[in-house]
Amino acid sequence: MNRFKINKTSFPDLFFVDVKPLKDNRGHFKRLYCNDELINVMGNKPISQINYTFTKTKGTVRGLHYQTKPFSEKKIITCIKGEVYDVAVDLRKSSPTFLKHFSNILSEKNNKMIVVPEGFAHGFQTLKDNCEMMYFHSKPFNSKSERGINSLDPMLNIKWPLNFKQISDKDKNYSLLKIDFRGIQT
């Protein structure tokens, strides 16, 4: 039985995935990853690292983060507790959706995941207290390849649903994009 329904978005290589949990009187079972079922969205990218975040306060923003070559990564992201406003920004210089963003709600109740390809920055804002997220990465984290974009950059025009309650100093101090920003290579 296929546990995932893969939905295309208007962004090349960015997918939204519905997870189909098995439910009974005991509760439910939810598959978070299956290479055989997600091969069409992951291609030949193996999962190299799995990360978990816990965010205490509603209105907290994490991101917008990405890694450059040779550590550009494809990610599968899901919310396992709470609810977040999830954002992916296309930074691929040759993409028809360059500097546009895709946003949606991920929550423990809606059973959705997002597959973010290389060349996208990613971030989220918590819509509830005590949010937990899982990330499946195709490459390990590399601090020398780590980059970020200021989540309030006016060139991106992201309409965050809440006023920012918390944001790390690192994320707050990321530079705004320069008008001549030409994107990144993947």
C-alpha positions in Angstrom: 0.0 0.0 0.0 1.4 3.4 -1.0 1.6 5.7 2.1 2.3 8.9 0.2 0.3 11.0 -2.3 2.8 13.2 -4.2 1.5 16.5 -5.4 3.3 18.7 -7.9 3.6 22.5 -7.2 4.1 25.3 -9.7 7.8 25.3 -8.7 10.0 22.9 -10.7 11.2 20.0 -8.5 9.3 21.2 -5.4 6.7 18.7 -4.1 4.0 18.7 -1.5 3.3 15.2 -0.1 0.2 13.9 1.7 1.1 11.1 4.2 -1.6 8.5 4.6 -1.5 7.2 8.2 -3.0 3.9 9.3 -5.6 4.5 12.0 -7.4 2.2 14.4 -8.7 2.3 18.0 -5.1 2.3 19.4 -4.1 5.5 17.5 -2.2 5.7 14.3 1.0 4.7 12.4 2.6 7.1 10.1 5.5 6.3 7.7 7.8 9.4 7.3 10.1 8.0 4.7 10.3 5.1 2.2 12.8 5.2 -0.6 10.7 2.9 -2.8 7.7 5.2 -2.6 9.6 8.5 -2.7 12.1 7.7 -5.5 10.3 9.9 -8.0 10.8 13.0 -5.8 14.2 12.1 -4.3 15.8 10.7 -7.5 19.1 9.1 -6.7 19.6 11.2 -3.6 20.0 9.1 -0.5 19.1 10.3 3.0 22.3 11.3 4.6 21.1 12.9 7.8 17.9 13.2 9.8 17.4 16.2 12.1 14.8 17.2 14.6 13.8 20.7 15.9 11.8 21.7 18.9 10.5 25.3 19.1 8.9 26.4 22.3 7.2 29.7 21.4 4.4 30.5 18.9 5.6 33.2 16.4 9.2 32.0 16.4 11.0 32.1 13.0 13.8 29.7 11.9 15.5 30.4 8.6 15.8 31.0 5.7 18.7 28.5 5.4 20.4 26.7 2.6 23.8 25.1 1.7 26.0 25.7 -1.3 27.9 23.3 -3.5 29.2 20.7 -2.9 26.8 20.4 0.0 23.6 21.5 -1.7 20.9 19.4 -0.3 17.4 18.1 -1.1 15.2 18.0 2.0 12.0 16.4 3.1 10.4 18.3 6.0 7.4 17.5 8.1 5.8 18.8 11.3 5.3 16.0 13.9 3.8 18.2 16.6 2.1 21.6 16.4 1.7 23.7 13.3 4.0 25.9 11.2 3.9 28.2 8.3 6.5 26.7 6.0 8.4 28.6 3.3 10.7 27.6 0.5 12.4 30.2 -1.6 13.7 29.4 -5.1 17.3 30.7 -5.5 18.2 28.8 -8.7 19.3 31.4 -11.2 17.9 29.5 -14.2 14.5 28.7 -12.7 11.3 30.2 -13.9 10.3 30.7 -10.2 13.6 32.4 -9.3 13.1 34.5 -6.0 9.5 33.4 -5.7 8.5 31.5 -2.6 6.2 28.6 -1.9 4.4 28.5 1.5 2.0 26.2 3.1 0.9 24.9 6.5 2.5 21.8 7.9 1.0 20.3 11.0 0.7 17.2 13.0 -3.0 17.0 12.0 -2.8 17.6 8.2 -0.1 14.9 7.6 1.8 16.8 4.9 5.4 17.0 4.0 7.3 19.2 1.6 10.2 18.1 -0.6 12.6 21.0 -1.1 15.1 20.6 -3.9 18.7 21.9 -4.0 18.9 25.6 -4.7 16.1 26.6 -2.3 16.3 28.4 1.0 13.9 27.1 3.7 12.4 28.4 6.9 9.3 28.3 9.0 7.3 30.2 11.6 5.6 28.4 14.4 1.8 29.0 14.7 1.5 27.1 18.0 3.7 26.6 21.0 5.9 23.5 21.3 6.4 22.6 17.6 8.4 19.6 16.6 9.8 19.2 13.1 11.7 16.4 11.3 14.1 17.0 8.4 15.5 14.3 6.1 18.6 15.6 4.3 20.4 14.3 1.2 23.7 15.8 2.4 25.3 16.2 5.8 25.5 19.7 7.3 28.6 21.6 6.5 29.2 24.9 8.3 31.4 26.3 5.4 28.6 25.8 2.9 25.9 27.1 5.2 24.1 30.3 4.0 21.0 32.2 4.8 18.8 35.0 3.7 17.0 37.5 6.0 13.4 36.3 6.4 12.2 39.9 6.2 13.9 40.6 2.9 11.6 42.9 1.0 12.6 41.4 -2.4 11.0 38.1 -1.2 7.7 39.7 -0.1 6.9 36.9 2.4 3.8 37.6 4.3 4.5 35.9 7.6 1.2 35.2 9.5 2.4 36.4 12.9 4.6 39.1 14.4 8.0 37.6 15.1 8.3 36.5 18.8 11.8 35.0 18.5 14.5 34.6 15.9 18.1 33.7 16.4 20.8 36.4 16.2 22.3 34.5 13.2 19.0 34.5 11.3 18.1 38.1 12.2 21.5 39.3 11.0 21.5 37.6 7.6 22.0 40.2 4.9 19.2 41.4 2.6 19.6 40.3 -1.0 21.3 42.8 -3.3 19.4 44.0 -6.3 21.9 42.3 -8.6 21.6 38.9 -6.9 21.8 36.3 -9.7 21.1 33.2 -7.7 23.0 30.1 -6.9 24.2 27.1 -8.9 22.9 23.6 -7.9 
